[in-house]
């Protein structure tokens, strides 16, 4: 996943393309500019070589200038390698889901910023320990990843979480980042998925587009979120209100551990009436334990079992939000903002 470019000119072009692309402009212009600049540099070097043949003294001078330019360019390339992006996720022990969700987000970020190394960290020590014992897979926790970055000589670091909101997990991450500020020349924390009204609008569009084929008036589409005791839990109601305001009356948001609860969702389904079928999908980055057990499990208290007892035909879709390209693009956009802030420091 570690990618580096050959010249600072091309790096600037790629970065400009990402930033303008996130703003809705034609992203090809920045990339083309970088390639063109590199080609012009090569052409200039060729012309210089033609002049060098006319004078030994000029040749000596030009060779020295080229050597200086090469050293300067090499220094700039090394400087770019001093910057990295650390993608932080809660984690999951479901290997298949991890690679198509967390892995896909990391890959999209790596593709958008090929001049930087992209690293991984998980916040759940339980999952980290399980993966190491079960699969021999070693993944850093946040502190280990930050220490590793320091030891590896990283000077500037973007920490981009895959969290959905600014809850307790995000607050803990922010505290960890703050504790390491003195160990980096610059460190920048990216925003979670749902950080603004614009993010909410994009997420609503993404989840409704994904399951619009089920919206036949007789089917309720229910997204199951995790929920939190933090004030940021209110974002779930904001999502529900936005869905309703935009006319997606058959889409519902519920949470496993907070509100709206499954009981709230069932009450809403009965209030609207007429539903024959319920489609369940996790409103989580990965389709992990909550999705496979709390949502789609065969236990009596799973959402699937409870809704089946209520008389609905139930279909479960075990796909995480990280599998949706439009969702991943929001994380890339937030990373771009963090990179912009980092490089401006």
Buried (B, 14 or more C-beta within 10 A) or exposed (E): EEEEBEBBBBBBBBBBBBBBBBEEEEBEBBBEBBEEBBEEEEEEEEEBEEEBEEEEEEBEEBEEEBEEEEEEBEEEBEEBBBBBBBBBBBBBBBEEBBBBBBBBBBBBBBBBBBBBBBBBBBBBEEBBEBBEEEEEEEBBBBEBBBBBBBEEEBBBBBBBBBBBBBBEBBEEBBEBBEEBEEBBEBBBBBBBBBBEEEBBEBBBBBBBEBBEEBBEEEBBBBBBBBBBEBEBBEBBBBBBEBBEEEEBEBBBBBBBEBEBBBEBBBEBBEEEEEBEBBBBBBBBBBBBBBBBBBBBBEEEEBBBBBBEEEEBEBBBBBBBBBBBEBBBBBBBBBBBBBBBBBBEE
